[in-house]
């Protein structure tokens, strides 16, 4: 993969575009020696976008499956506990934090 500074890109823009479009080259654009962006062909961009869509779709399905599993576990736990829900962990954590903050403020 070719690396070109942004300063060079300004002088060679049309040449670089042709290298990417017709030569199937990928060019990394740098600024102060650090990669900032890339020039890729339309085909590469479409491939990346299609892969991204697949990944996003998969992760949405995974989240839905995880939510359904969590709901099933919660319902099973409620049945086992005779309908008594678990205590709110977030509320208990907040109470513990408040107690700790009071202790810390009295030390200072």
Secondary structure as the mmCIF struct_conf table of DSSP 4:
data_model
#
loop_
_struct_conf.conf_type_id
_struct_conf.id
_struct_conf.beg_label_comp_id
_struct_conf.beg_label_asym_id
_struct_conf.beg_label_seq_id
_struct_conf.end_label_comp_id
_struct_conf.end_label_asym_id
_struct_conf.end_label_seq_id
STRN STRN1 UNK A 2 UNK A 5
HELX_RH_AL_P HELX_RH_AL_P1 UNK A 6 UNK A 23
STRN STRN2 UNK A 27 UNK A 31
TURN_TY1_P TURN_TY1_P1 UNK A 32 UNK A 33
STRN STRN3 UNK A 34 UNK A 39
HELX_RH_AL_P HELX_RH_AL_P2 UNK A 42 UNK A 80
TURN_TY1_P TURN_TY1_P2 UNK A 81 UNK A 83
HELX_LH_PP_P HELX_LH_PP_P1 UNK A 84 UNK A 87
HELX_RH_AL_P HELX_RH_AL_P3 UNK A 89 UNK A 107
#
